[in-house]
Amino acid sequence: QVQVVESGGGLVQAGGSLRLSCSASGSSFSIDHVDWYRQPPEKQREWVAGMPGSGVSSVTGRFTVSRDNAKNVVNLEIDSLKPEDTGTYYCNVRGLRNIRGTLLPFDIWGQGTLVTVSS
């Protein structure tokens, strides 16, 4: 079983920066892609940024996705935070698990971490 856990959310002031972390754990798996999504209050979930599993970092506007020193930890850094960045941030991890010699795909979401940006 592969588990995905996000962390790092909280209350921050507009204009500041925040780093969220996505940690994948389990046995015998590899990561193909990691994406970050967010869901503002009373709105649909939307894609924010992503990176291939083999990547080091990726920048999409104010959002930077990067791999931590730990192989299965991917961070999302948000710069110049705005009140409209408020929402629950989710990490989605896709990859392959090796189950008794058979590679099976997985697609797992974390439980989310809440970010609130005050003006």
Biopython code that builds the backbone (N, CA, C, O; Angstrom):
import numpy as np
from Bio.PDB.StructureBuilder import StructureBuilder

atoms = [
    (1, "GLN", "N", (0.850, -1.193, 0.000)),
    (1, "GLN", "CA", (0.000, 0.000, 0.000)),
    (1, "GLN", "C", (0.888, 1.246, 0.000)),
    (1, "GLN", "O", (1.857, 1.325, 0.754)),
    (2, "VAL", "N", (0.553, 2.207, -0.842)),
    (2, "VAL", "CA", (1.274, 3.481, -0.870)),
    (2, "VAL", "C", (0.397, 4.528, -0.196)),
    (2, "VAL", "O", (-0.796, 4.629, -0.483)),
    (3, "GLN", "N", (0.989, 5.296, 0.690)),
    (3, "GLN", "CA", (0.253, 6.362, 1.360)),
    (3, "GLN", "C", (0.847, 7.711, 1.007)),
    (3, "GLN", "O", (2.057, 7.845, 0.823)),
    (4, "VAL", "N", (-0.015, 8.704, 0.915)),
    (4, "VAL", "CA", (0.417, 10.063, 0.578)),
    (4, "VAL", "C", (-0.100, 11.013, 1.645)),
    (4, "VAL", "O", (-1.287, 11.003, 1.971)),
    (5, "VAL", "N", (0.781, 11.822, 2.181)),
    (5, "VAL", "CA", (0.402, 12.748, 3.247)),
    (5, "VAL", "C", (0.942, 14.132, 2.930)),
    (5, "VAL", "O", (2.128, 14.300, 2.649)),
    (6, "GLU", "N", (0.055, 15.120, 2.979)),
    (6, "GLU", "CA", (0.488, 16.505, 2.809)),
    (6, "GLU", "C", (0.678, 17.156, 4.168)),
    (6, "GLU", "O", (0.062, 16.749, 5.154)),
    (7, "SER", "N", (1.525, 18.160, 4.215)),
    (7, "SER", "CA", (1.730, 18.917, 5.445)),
    (7, "SER", "C", (2.204, 20.313, 5.100)),
    (7, "SER", "O", (2.590, 20.587, 3.963)),
    (8, "GLY", "N", (2.171, 21.202, 6.094)),
    (8, "GLY", "CA", (2.717, 22.541, 5.917)),
    (8, "GLY", "C", (1.691, 23.647, 5.796)),
    (8, "GLY", "O", (2.060, 24.820, 5.738)),
    (9, "GLY", "N", (0.409, 23.306, 5.757)),
    (9, "GLY", "CA", (-0.606, 24.337, 5.645)),
    (9, "GLY", "C", (-0.730, 25.150, 6.919)),
    (9, "GLY", "O", (-0.163, 24.800, 7.955)),
    (10, "GLY", "N", (-1.482, 26.244, 6.828)),
    (10, "GLY", "CA", (-1.699, 27.082, 7.985)),
    (10, "GLY", "C", (-2.200, 28.447, 7.581)),
    (10, "GLY", "O", (-2.600, 28.663, 6.437)),
    (11, "LEU", "N", (-2.176, 29.363, 8.522)),
    (11, "LEU", "CA", (-2.619, 30.747, 8.295)),
    (11, "LEU", "C", (-1.392, 31.603, 7.996)),
    (11, "LEU", "O", (-0.448, 31.646, 8.785)),
    (12, "VAL", "N", (-1.412, 32.280, 6.860)),
    (12, "VAL", "CA", (-0.297, 33.122, 6.462)),
    (12, "VAL", "C", (-0.821, 34.456, 5.955)),
    (12, "VAL", "O", (-1.977, 34.569, 5.547)),
    (13, "GLN", "N", (0.039, 35.459, 5.985)),
    (13, "GLN", "CA", (-0.354, 36.782, 5.500)),
    (13, "GLN", "C", (-0.097, 36.913, 4.011)),
    (13, "GLN", "O", (0.833, 36.317, 3.468)),
    (14, "ALA", "N", (-0.930, 37.695, 3.367)),
    (14, "ALA", "CA", (-0.737, 37.964, 1.949)),
    (14, "ALA", "C", (0.645, 38.579, 1.732)),
    (14, "ALA", "O", (1.130, 39.379, 2.532)),
    (15, "GLY", "N", (1.253, 38.176, 0.628)),
    (15, "GLY", "CA", (2.589, 38.663, 0.307)),
    (15, "GLY", "C", (3.699, 37.744, 0.759)),
    (15, "GLY", "O", (4.830, 37.846, 0.283)),
    (16, "GLY", "N", (3.388, 36.856, 1.664)),
    (16, "GLY", "CA", (4.401, 35.938, 2.164)),
    (16, "GLY", "C", (4.555, 34.722, 1.288)),
    (16, "GLY", "O", (3.980, 34.635, 0.203)),
    (17, "SER", "N", (5.350, 33.776, 1.782)),
    (17, "SER", "CA", (5.584, 32.529, 1.063)),
    (17, "SER", "C", (5.250, 31.360, 1.975)),
    (17, "SER", "O", (5.215, 31.492, 3.198)),
    (18, "LEU", "N", (5.011, 30.230, 1.360)),
    (18, "LEU", "CA", (4.660, 29.033, 2.114)),
    (18, "LEU", "C", (5.195, 27.818, 1.388)),
    (18, "LEU", "O", (5.206, 27.763, 0.158)),
    (19, "ARG", "N", (5.644, 26.834, 2.175)),
    (19, "ARG", "CA", (6.088, 25.575, 1.585)),
    (19, "ARG", "C", (5.215, 24.448, 2.112)),
    (19, "ARG", "O", (5.083, 24.251, 3.320)),
    (20, "LEU", "N", (4.625, 23.717, 1.182)),
    (20, "LEU", "CA", (3.860, 22.528, 1.511)),
    (20, "LEU", "C", (4.683, 21.311, 1.117)),
    (20, "LEU", "O", (5.475, 21.362, 0.176)),
    (21, "SER", "N", (4.491, 20.219, 1.844)),
    (21, "SER", "CA", (5.214, 18.986, 1.536)),
    (21, "SER", "C", (4.250, 17.851, 1.257)),
    (21, "SER", "O", (3.169, 17.763, 1.838)),
    (22, "CYS", "N", (4.673, 16.989, 0.355)),
    (22, "CYS", "CA", (3.913, 15.787, 0.005)),
    (22, "CYS", "C", (4.859, 14.606, 0.181)),
    (22, "CYS", "O", (5.880, 14.507, -0.499)),
    (23, "SER", "N", (4.510, 13.721, 1.092)),
    (23, "SER", "CA", (5.360, 12.578, 1.377)),
    (23, "SER", "C", (4.651, 11.287, 0.992)),
    (23, "SER", "O", (3.541, 11.011, 1.447)),
    (24, "ALA", "N", (5.306, 10.506, 0.150)),
    (24, "ALA", "CA", (4.768, 9.210, -0.251)),
    (24, "ALA", "C", (5.554, 8.112, 0.458)),
    (24, "ALA", "O", (6.784, 8.131, 0.473)),
    (25, "SER", "N", (4.845, 7.166, 1.039)),
    (25, "SER", "CA", (5.516, 6.082, 1.760)),
    (25, "SER", "C", (4.894, 4.748, 1.409)),
    (25, "SER", "O", (3.744, 4.674, 0.976)),
    (26, "GLY", "N", (5.655, 3.714, 1.598)),
    (26, "GLY", "CA", (5.202, 2.373, 1.282)),
    (26, "GLY", "C", (6.397, 1.548, 0.865)),
    (26, "GLY", "O", (7.541, 1.937, 1.099)),
    (27, "SER", "N", (6.139, 0.427, 0.258)),
    (27, "SER", "CA", (7.249, -0.427, -0.159)),
    (27, "SER", "C", (7.150, -0.741, -1.641)),
    (27, "SER", "O", (6.059, -0.849, -2.201)),
    (28, "SER", "N", (8.309, -0.886, -2.261)),
    (28, "SER", "CA", (8.405, -1.335, -3.658)),
    (28, "SER", "C", (7.549, -0.518, -4.610)),
    (28, "SER", "O", (6.674, -1.056, -5.288)),
    (29, "PHE", "N", (7.802, 0.765, -4.656)),
    (29, "PHE", "CA", (7.052, 1.572, -5.605)),
    (29, "PHE", "C", (7.972, 2.622, -6.227)),
    (29, "PHE", "O", (9.021, 2.964, -5.681)),
    (30, "SER", "N", (7.553, 3.111, -7.365)),
    (30, "SER", "CA", (8.245, 4.209, -8.018)),
    (30, "SER", "C", (7.212, 5.254, -8.411)),
    (30, "SER", "O", (6.045, 4.931, -8.633)),
    (31, "ILE", "N", (7.641, 6.499, -8.496)),
    (31, "ILE", "CA", (6.731, 7.600, -8.794)),
    (31, "ILE", "C", (6.918, 8.055, -10.234)),
    (31, "ILE", "O", (8.035, 8.331, -10.672)),
    (32, "ASP", "N", (5.814, 8.129, -10.959)),
    (32, "ASP", "CA", (5.842, 8.627, -12.330)),
    (32, "ASP", "C", (5.585, 10.131, -12.394)),
    (32, "ASP", "O", (6.212, 10.850, -13.172)),
    (33, "HIS", "N", (4.655, 10.590, -11.565)),
    (33, "HIS", "CA", (4.298, 12.002, -11.625)),
    (33, "HIS", "C", (3.662, 12.433, -10.316)),
    (33, "HIS", "O", (2.952, 11.664, -9.669)),
    (34, "VAL", "N", (3.930, 13.674, -9.940)),
    (34, "VAL", "CA", (3.320, 14.274, -8.766)),
    (34, "VAL", "C", (2.660, 15.583, -9.180)),
    (34, "VAL", "O", (3.284, 16.422, -9.829)),
    (35, "ASP", "N", (1.411, 15.751, -8.807)),
    (35, "ASP", "CA", (0.690, 16.985, -9.099)),
    (35, "ASP", "C", (0.112, 17.560, -7.810)),
    (35, "ASP", "O", (-0.289, 16.839, -6.896)),
    (36, "TRP", "N", (0.090, 18.873, -7.779)),
    (36, "TRP", "CA", (-0.576, 19.574, -6.686)),
    (36, "TRP", "C", (-1.852, 20.223, -7.219)),
    (36, "TRP", "O", (-1.863, 20.837, -8.285)),
    (37, "TYR", "N", (-2.917, 20.068, -6.448)),
    (37, "TYR", "CA", (-4.200, 20.672, -6.753)),
    (37, "TYR", "C", (-4.623, 21.487, -5.535)),
    (37, "TYR", "O", (-4.084, 21.326, -4.440)),
    (38, "ARG", "N", (-5.590, 22.356, -5.752)),
    (38, "ARG", "CA", (-6.165, 23.062, -4.626)),
    (38, "ARG", "C", (-7.670, 23.194, -4.844)),
    (38, "ARG", "O", (-8.163, 23.184, -5.972)),
    (39, "GLN", "N", (-8.371, 23.316, -3.734)),
    (39, "GLN", "CA", (-9.811, 23.498, -3.801)),
    (39, "GLN", "C", (-10.187, 24.671, -2.918)),
    (39, "GLN", "O", (-10.239, 24.540, -1.695)),
    (40, "PRO", "N", (-10.453, 25.827, -3.536)),
    (40, "PRO", "CA", (-10.899, 26.981, -2.755)),
    (40, "PRO", "C", (-12.266, 26.699, -2.142)),
    (40, "PRO", "O", (-12.981, 25.817, -2.617)),
    (41, "PRO", "N", (-12.637, 27.424, -1.109)),
    (41, "PRO", "CA", (-13.938, 27.210, -0.485)),
    (41, "PRO", "C", (-15.078, 27.329, -1.493)),
    (41, "PRO", "O", (-15.171, 28.309, -2.232)),
    (42, "GLU", "N", (-15.928, 26.330, -1.509)),
    (42, "GLU", "CA", (-17.124, 26.313, -2.350)),
    (42, "GLU", "C", (-16.804, 26.363, -3.847)),
    (42, "GLU", "O", (-17.628, 26.804, -4.649)),
    (43, "LYS", "N", (-15.624, 25.917, -4.210)),
    (43, "LYS", "CA", (-15.258, 25.874, -5.634)),
    (43, "LYS", "C", (-14.725, 24.500, -5.991)),
    (43, "LYS", "O", (-14.494, 23.653, -5.128)),
    (44, "GLN", "N", (-14.537, 24.304, -7.285)),
    (44, "GLN", "CA", (-14.036, 23.022, -7.775)),
    (44, "GLN", "C", (-12.537, 22.903, -7.513)),
    (44, "GLN", "O", (-11.829, 23.903, -7.391)),
    (45, "ARG", "N", (-12.083, 21.688, -7.433)),
    (45, "ARG", "CA", (-10.654, 21.436, -7.307)),
    (45, "ARG", "C", (-9.977, 21.813, -8.619)),
    (45, "ARG", "O", (-10.516, 21.551, -9.695)),
    (46, "GLU", "N", (-8.793, 22.430, -8.535)),
    (46, "GLU", "CA", (-8.079, 22.879, -9.736)),
    (46, "GLU", "C", (-6.607, 22.508, -9.642)),
    (46, "GLU", "O", (-6.028, 22.460, -8.557)),
    (47, "TRP", "N", (-6.024, 22.250, -10.789)),
    (47, "TRP", "CA", (-4.598, 21.908, -10.856)),
    (47, "TRP", "C", (-3.769, 23.159, -10.602)),
    (47, "TRP", "O", (-4.109, 24.250, -11.058)),
    (48, "VAL", "N", (-2.668, 22.980, -9.860)),
    (48, "VAL", "CA", (-1.790, 24.090, -9.534)),
    (48, "VAL", "C", (-0.438, 23.949, -10.218)),
    (48, "VAL", "O", (0.010, 24.863, -10.910)),
    (49, "ALA", "N", (0.202, 22.823, -10.028)),
    (49, "ALA", "CA", (1.537, 22.607, -10.595)),
    (49, "ALA", "C", (1.867, 21.134, -10.468)),
    (49, "ALA", "O", (1.244, 20.412, -9.688)),
    (50, "GLY", "N", (2.848, 20.691, -11.235)),
    (50, "GLY", "CA", (3.223, 19.289, -11.177)),
    (50, "GLY", "C", (4.617, 19.051, -11.700)),
    (50, "GLY", "O", (5.267, 19.955, -12.224)),
    (51, "MET", "N", (5.071, 17.810, -11.549)),
    (51, "MET", "CA", (6.426, 17.465, -11.949)),
    (51, "MET", "C", (6.529, 15.958, -12.179)),
    (51, "MET", "O", (5.915, 15.175, -11.454)),
    (52, "PRO", "N", (7.301, 15.555, -13.182)),
    (52, "PRO", "CA", (7.543, 14.113, -13.351)),
    (52, "PRO", "C", (8.302, 13.555, -12.147)),
    (52, "PRO", "O", (9.012, 14.286, -11.457)),
    (53, "GLY", "N", (8.147, 12.281, -11.909)),
    (53, "GLY", "CA", (8.821, 11.658, -10.788)),
    (53, "GLY", "C", (10.330, 11.736, -10.870)),
    (53, "GLY", "O", (11.019, 11.733, -9.849)),
    (54, "SER", "N", (10.840, 11.805, -12.087)),
    (54, "SER", "CA", (12.286, 11.877, -12.286)),
    (54, "SER", "C", (12.811, 13.306, -12.233)),
    (54, "SER", "O", (14.022, 13.517, -12.298)),
    (55, "GLY", "N", (11.928, 14.286, -12.117)),
    (55, "GLY", "CA", (12.338, 15.681, -12.146)),
    (55, "GLY", "C", (12.965, 16.157, -10.850)),
    (55, "GLY", "O", (12.928, 15.482, -9.821)),
    (56, "VAL", "N", (13.541, 17.341, -10.938)),
    (56, "VAL", "CA", (14.155, 17.978, -9.772)),
    (56, "VAL", "C", (13.287, 19.135, -9.304)),
    (56, "VAL", "O", (13.012, 19.275, -8.113)),
    (57, "SER", "N", (12.859, 19.959, -10.248)),
    (57, "SER", "CA", (11.978, 21.071, -9.903)),
    (57, "SER", "C", (11.227, 21.525, -11.136)),
    (57, "SER", "O", (11.611, 21.235, -12.268)),
    (58, "SER", "N", (10.134, 22.253, -10.885)),
    (58, "SER", "CA", (9.318, 22.780, -11.969)),
    (58, "SER", "C", (8.647, 24.045, -11.469)),
    (58, "SER", "O", (8.146, 24.094, -10.346)),
    (59, "VAL", "N", (8.640, 25.076, -12.320)),
    (59, "VAL", "CA", (8.065, 26.361, -11.917)),
    (59, "VAL", "C", (6.866, 26.682, -12.787)),
    (59, "VAL", "O", (6.948, 26.624, -14.014)),
    (60, "THR", "N", (5.744, 27.022, -12.150)),
    (60, "THR", "CA", (4.556, 27.464, -12.855)),
    (60, "THR", "C", (4.087, 28.749, -12.191)),
    (60, "THR", "O", (3.365, 28.721, -11.195)),
    (61, "GLY", "N", (4.504, 29.870, -12.754)),
    (61, "GLY", "CA", (4.143, 31.153, -12.173)),
    (61, "GLY", "C", (4.719, 31.313, -10.773)),
    (61, "GLY", "O", (5.933, 31.263, -10.574)),
    (62, "ARG", "N", (3.808, 31.510, -9.790)),
    (62, "ARG", "CA", (4.253, 31.689, -8.397)),
    (62, "ARG", "C", (4.446, 30.356, -7.665)),
    (62, "ARG", "O", (4.744, 30.333, -6.471)),
    (63, "PHE", "N", (4.276, 29.268, -8.384)),
    (63, "PHE", "CA", (4.312, 27.946, -7.755)),
    (63, "PHE", "C", (5.534, 27.168, -8.222)),
    (63, "PHE", "O", (5.765, 27.010, -9.421)),
    (64, "THR", "N", (6.307, 26.687, -7.266)),
    (64, "THR", "CA", (7.490, 25.885, -7.577)),
    (64, "THR", "C", (7.360, 24.525, -6.923)),
    (64, "THR", "O", (7.193, 24.415, -5.708)),
    (65, "VAL", "N", (7.441, 23.491, -7.747)),
    (65, "VAL", "CA", (7.426, 22.118, -7.251)),
    (65, "VAL", "C", (8.865, 21.622, -7.250)),
    (65, "VAL", "O", (9.577, 21.790, -8.241)),
    (66, "SER", "N", (9.294, 21.025, -6.171)),
    (66, "SER", "CA", (10.674, 20.551, -6.106)),
    (66, "SER", "C", (10.745, 19.296, -5.257)),
    (66, "SER", "O", (9.917, 19.054, -4.378)),
    (67, "ARG", "N", (11.778, 18.500, -5.559)),
    (67, "ARG", "CA", (11.988, 17.276, -4.792)),
    (67, "ARG", "C", (12.855, 17.602, -3.588)),
    (67, "ARG", "O", (13.837, 18.336, -3.692)),
    (68, "ASP", "N", (12.480, 17.048, -2.449)),
    (68, "ASP", "CA", (13.255, 17.213, -1.230)),
    (68, "ASP", "C", (14.450, 16.273, -1.275)),
    (68, "ASP", "O", (14.557, 15.440, -2.175)),
    (69, "ASN", "N", (15.338, 16.404, -0.316)),
    (69, "ASN", "CA", (16.473, 15.483, -0.252)),
    (69, "ASN", "C", (16.000, 14.040, -0.099)),
    (69, "ASN", "O", (16.613, 13.109, -0.623)),
    (70, "ALA", "N", (14.905, 13.876, 0.624)),
    (70, "ALA", "CA", (14.303, 12.548, 0.720)),
    (70, "ALA", "C", (13.642, 12.238, -0.619)),
    (70, "ALA", "O", (12.897, 13.066, -1.144)),
    (71, "LYS", "N", (13.895, 11.093, -1.160)),
    (71, "LYS", "CA", (13.491, 10.783, -2.527)),
    (71, "LYS", "C", (11.995, 10.909, -2.751)),
    (71, "LYS", "O", (11.580, 11.377, -3.811)),
    (72, "ASN", "N", (11.188, 10.518, -1.811)),
    (72, "ASN", "CA", (9.747, 10.487, -2.031)),
    (72, "ASN", "C", (9.020, 11.641, -1.344)),
    (72, "ASN", "O", (7.874, 11.494, -0.917)),
    (73, "VAL", "N", (9.681, 12.776, -1.241)),
    (73, "VAL", "CA", (9.053, 13.984, -0.716)),
    (73, "VAL", "C", (9.133, 15.066, -1.772)),
    (73, "VAL", "O", (10.211, 15.394, -2.268)),
    (74, "VAL", "N", (7.978, 15.615, -2.108)),
    (74, "VAL", "CA", (7.908, 16.682, -3.117)),
    (74, "VAL", "C", (7.256, 17.899, -2.470)),
    (74, "VAL", "O", (6.196, 17.802, -1.851)),
    (75, "ASN", "N", (7.901, 19.027, -2.623)),
    (75, "ASN", "CA", (7.403, 20.254, -2.009)),
    (75, "ASN", "C", (6.720, 21.163, -3.022)),
    (75, "ASN", "O", (7.017, 21.127, -4.216)),
    (76, "LEU", "N", (5.815, 21.964, -2.527)),
    (76, "LEU", "CA", (5.197, 23.029, -3.316)),
    (76, "LEU", "C", (5.457, 24.342, -2.585)),
    (76, "LEU", "O", (5.011, 24.532, -1.453)),
    (77, "GLU", "N", (6.168, 25.224, -3.227)),
    (77, "GLU", "CA", (6.410, 26.544, -2.661)),
    (77, "GLU", "C", (5.536, 27.562, -3.370)),
    (77, "GLU", "O", (5.493, 27.605, -4.599)),
    (78, "ILE", "N", (4.851, 28.370, -2.605)),
    (78, "ILE", "CA", (3.973, 29.388, -3.158)),
    (78, "ILE", "C", (4.528, 30.750, -2.746)),
    (78, "ILE", "O", (4.659, 31.041, -1.557)),
    (79, "ASP", "N", (4.841, 31.552, -3.706)),
    (79, "ASP", "CA", (5.383, 32.891, -3.441)),
    (79, "ASP", "C", (4.295, 33.945, -3.606)),
    (79, "ASP", "O", (3.277, 33.719, -4.261)),
    (80, "SER", "N", (4.539, 35.110, -2.992)),
    (80, "SER", "CA", (3.624, 36.253, -3.125)),
    (80, "SER", "C", (2.172, 35.821, -2.907)),
    (80, "SER", "O", (1.311, 36.053, -3.756)),
    (81, "LEU", "N", (1.917, 35.202, -1.782)),
    (81, "LEU", "CA", (0.596, 34.667, -1.495)),
    (81, "LEU", "C", (-0.487, 35.727, -1.567)),
    (81, "LEU", "O", (-0.291, 36.876, -1.170)),
    (82, "LYS", "N", (-1.640, 35.310, -2.087)),
    (82, "LYS", "CA", (-2.803, 36.181, -2.220)),
    (82, "LYS", "C", (-3.977, 35.551, -1.488)),
    (82, "LYS", "O", (-4.008, 34.332, -1.316)),
    (83, "PRO", "N", (-4.934, 36.344, -1.057)),
    (83, "PRO", "CA", (-6.108, 35.747, -0.396)),
    (83, "PRO", "C", (-6.798, 34.686, -1.255)),
    (83, "PRO", "O", (-7.358, 33.725, -0.729)),
    (84, "GLU", "N", (-6.755, 34.861, -2.563)),
    (84, "GLU", "CA", (-7.400, 33.879, -3.439)),
    (84, "GLU", "C", (-6.633, 32.564, -3.513)),
    (84, "GLU", "O", (-7.103, 31.615, -4.140)),
    (85, "ASP", "N", (-5.468, 32.490, -2.887)),
    (85, "ASP", "CA", (-4.750, 31.217, -2.792)),
    (85, "ASP", "C", (-5.309, 30.354, -1.660)),
    (85, "ASP", "O", (-4.903, 29.204, -1.494)),
    (86, "THR", "N", (-6.226, 30.902, -0.897)),
    (86, "THR", "CA", (-6.839, 30.150, 0.198)),
    (86, "THR", "C", (-7.563, 28.919, -0.324)),
    (86, "THR", "O", (-8.290, 28.982, -1.316)),
    (87, "GLY", "N", (-7.354, 27.812, 0.352)),
    (87, "GLY", "CA", (-8.024, 26.579, -0.026)),
    (87, "GLY", "C", (-7.311, 25.377, 0.560)),
    (87, "GLY", "O", (-6.296, 25.504, 1.245)),
    (88, "THR", "N", (-7.866, 24.208, 0.276)),
    (88, "THR", "CA", (-7.227, 22.966, 0.693)),
    (88, "THR", "C", (-6.353, 22.479, -0.459)),
    (88, "THR", "O", (-6.813, 22.353, -1.594)),
    (89, "TYR", "N", (-5.104, 22.210, -0.154)),
    (89, "TYR", "CA", (-4.143, 21.792, -1.163)),
    (89, "TYR", "C", (-3.941, 20.286, -1.071)),
    (89, "TYR", "O", (-3.690, 19.731, -0.001)),
    (90, "TYR", "N", (-4.060, 19.647, -2.226)),
    (90, "TYR", "CA", (-3.949, 18.194, -2.305)),
    (90, "TYR", "C", (-2.777, 17.788, -3.181)),
    (90, "TYR", "O", (-2.434, 18.460, -4.154)),
    (91, "CYS", "N", (-2.183, 16.687, -2.812)),
    (91, "CYS", "CA", (-1.107, 16.103, -3.608)),
    (91, "CYS", "C", (-1.641, 14.819, -4.257)),
    (91, "CYS", "O", (-2.281, 14.000, -3.598)),
    (92, "ASN", "N", (-1.374, 14.663, -5.531)),
    (92, "ASN", "CA", (-1.749, 13.444, -6.251)),
    (92, "ASN", "C", (-0.482, 12.782, -6.765)),
    (92, "ASN", "O", (0.321, 13.400, -7.463)),
    (93, "VAL", "N", (-0.321, 11.535, -6.416)),
    (93, "VAL", "CA", (0.874, 10.795, -6.813)),
    (93, "VAL", "C", (0.479, 9.614, -7.679)),
    (93, "VAL", "O", (-0.382, 8.816, -7.309)),
    (94, "ARG", "N", (1.111, 9.514, -8.825)),
    (94, "ARG", "CA", (0.878, 8.377, -9.730)),
    (94, "ARG", "C", (2.197, 7.646, -9.919)),
    (94, "ARG", "O", (3.257, 8.263, -10.024)),
    (95, "GLY", "N", (2.118, 6.335, -9.960)),
    (95, "GLY", "CA", (3.336, 5.564, -10.145)),
    (95, "GLY", "C", (3.037, 4.096, -10.314)),
    (95, "GLY", "O", (1.938, 3.709, -10.712)),
    (96, "LEU", "N", (4.040, 3.273, -10.003)),
    (96, "LEU", "CA", (3.938, 1.826, -10.148)),
    (96, "LEU", "C", (4.342, 1.142, -8.849)),
    (96, "LEU", "O", (5.305, 1.543, -8.196)),
    (97, "ARG", "N", (3.599, 0.112, -8.487)),
    (97, "ARG", "CA", (3.968, -0.722, -7.348)),
    (97, "ARG", "C", (4.416, -2.082, -7.870)),
    (97, "ARG", "O", (3.843, -2.618, -8.818)),
    (98, "ASN", "N", (5.435, -2.622, -7.243)),
    (98, "ASN", "CA", (5.918, -3.946, -7.586)),
    (98, "ASN", "C", (5.294, -4.936, -6.599)),
    (98, "ASN", "O", (5.680, -4.995, -5.432)),
    (99, "ILE", "N", (4.339, -5.698, -7.080)),
    (99, "ILE", "CA", (3.671, -6.682, -6.229)),
    (99, "ILE", "C", (4.023, -8.063, -6.731)),
    (99, "ILE", "O", (3.495, -8.540, -7.735)),
    (100, "ARG", "N", (4.918, -8.683, -6.015)),
    (100, "ARG", "CA", (5.392, -10.048, -6.366)),
    (100, "ARG", "C", (5.825, -10.117, -7.814)),
    (100, "ARG", "O", (5.460, -11.042, -8.540)),
    (101, "GLY", "N", (6.610, -9.130, -8.234)),
    (101, "GLY", "CA", (7.192, -9.138, -9.563)),
    (101, "GLY", "C", (6.309, -8.522, -10.633)),
    (101, "GLY", "O", (6.745, -8.395, -11.777)),
    (102, "THR", "N", (5.103, -8.142, -10.309)),
    (102, "THR", "CA", (4.190, -7.523, -11.264)),
    (102, "THR", "C", (4.075, -6.032, -10.964)),
    (102, "THR", "O", (3.823, -5.632, -9.827)),
    (103, "LEU", "N", (4.263, -5.219, -12.000)),
    (103, "LEU", "CA", (4.159, -3.768, -11.812)),
    (103, "LEU", "C", (2.707, -3.333, -12.045)),
    (103, "LEU", "O", (2.140, -3.533, -13.119)),
    (104, "LEU", "N", (2.136, -2.740, -11.013)),
    (104, "LEU", "CA", (0.748, -2.293, -11.099)),
    (104, "LEU", "C", (0.679, -0.787, -10.858)),
    (104, "LEU", "O", (1.332, -0.277, -9.947)),
    (105, "PRO", "N", (-0.100, -0.077, -11.659)),
    (105, "PRO", "CA", (-0.181, 1.372, -11.482)),
    (105, "PRO", "C", (-0.992, 1.759, -10.244)),
    (105, "PRO", "O", (-1.906, 1.042, -9.836)),
    (106, "PHE", "N", (-0.647, 2.885, -9.668)),
    (106, "PHE", "CA", (-1.446, 3.442, -8.591)),
    (106, "PHE", "C", (-1.645, 4.934, -8.827)),
    (106, "PHE", "O", (-0.853, 5.577, -9.515)),
    (107, "ASP", "N", (-2.696, 5.466, -8.258)),
    (107, "ASP", "CA", (-3.067, 6.873, -8.393)),
    (107, "ASP", "C", (-3.692, 7.258, -7.055)),
    (107, "ASP", "O", (-4.847, 6.928, -6.784)),
    (108, "ILE", "N", (-2.932, 7.950, -6.231)),
    (108, "ILE", "CA", (-3.359, 8.170, -4.855)),
    (108, "ILE", "C", (-3.359, 9.649, -4.509)),
    (108, "ILE", "O", (-2.455, 10.398, -4.880)),
    (109, "TRP", "N", (-4.404, 10.050, -3.784)),
    (109, "TRP", "CA", (-4.528, 11.418, -3.281)),
    (109, "TRP", "C", (-4.247, 11.444, -1.785)),
    (109, "TRP", "O", (-4.561, 10.499, -1.062)),
    (110, "GLY", "N", (-3.659, 12.527, -1.340)),
    (110, "GLY", "CA", (-3.517, 12.749, 0.082)),
    (110, "GLY", "C", (-4.810, 13.314, 0.651)),
    (110, "GLY", "O", (-5.781, 13.536, -0.072)),
    (111, "GLN", "N", (-4.804, 13.541, 1.949)),
    (111, "GLN", "CA", (-6.010, 14.021, 2.618)),
    (111, "GLN", "C", (-6.168, 15.539, 2.524)),
    (111, "GLN", "O", (-7.229, 16.080, 2.835)),
    (112, "GLY", "N", (-5.113, 16.213, 2.095)),
    (112, "GLY", "CA", (-5.175, 17.664, 1.923)),
    (112, "GLY", "C", (-4.643, 18.426, 3.121)),
    (112, "GLY", "O", (-4.662, 17.937, 4.250)),
    (113, "THR", "N", (-4.172, 19.626, 2.853)),
    (113, "THR", "CA", (-3.718, 20.514, 3.921)),
    (113, "THR", "C", (-4.279, 21.914, 3.644)),
    (113, "THR", "O", (-4.204, 22.411, 2.520)),
    (114, "LEU", "N", (-4.830, 22.527, 4.661)),
    (114, "LEU", "CA", (-5.550, 23.792, 4.486)),
    (114, "LEU", "C", (-4.592, 24.974, 4.559)),
    (114, "LEU", "O", (-3.781, 25.092, 5.478)),
    (115, "VAL", "N", (-4.713, 25.839, 3.567)),
    (115, "VAL", "CA", (-3.954, 27.093, 3.539)),
    (115, "VAL", "C", (-4.942, 28.250, 3.586)),
    (115, "VAL", "O", (-5.869, 28.317, 2.779)),
    (116, "THR", "N", (-4.744, 29.144, 4.519)),
    (116, "THR", "CA", (-5.585, 30.324, 4.633)),
    (116, "THR", "C", (-4.697, 31.555, 4.543)),
    (116, "THR", "O", (-3.771, 31.720, 5.338)),
    (117, "VAL", "N", (-4.980, 32.414, 3.579)),
    (117, "VAL", "CA", (-4.185, 33.618, 3.380)),
    (117, "VAL", "C", (-5.004, 34.826, 3.804)),
    (117, "VAL", "O", (-6.078, 35.078, 3.259)),
    (118, "SER", "N", (-4.503, 35.561, 4.763)),
    (118, "SER", "CA", (-5.212, 36.748, 5.244)),
    (118, "SER", "C", (-4.706, 37.996, 4.528)),
    (118, "SER", "O", (-3.528, 38.105, 4.187)),
    (119, "SER", "N", (-5.607, 38.916, 4.314)),
    (119, "SER", "CA", (-5.245, 40.143, 3.587)),
    (119, "SER", "C", (-4.728, 41.207, 4.537)),
    (119, "SER", "O", (-4.377, 42.304, 4.103)),
]
sb = StructureBuilder()
sb.init_structure("model")
sb.init_model(0)
sb.init_chain("A")
sb.init_seg("    ")
for serial, (resi, resn, name, xyz) in enumerate(atoms, 1):
    if name == "N":
        sb.init_residue(resn, " ", resi, " ")
    sb.init_atom(name, np.array(xyz, "f"), 0.0, 1.0, " ", f" {name:<3s}", serial, name[0])
structure = sb.get_structure()
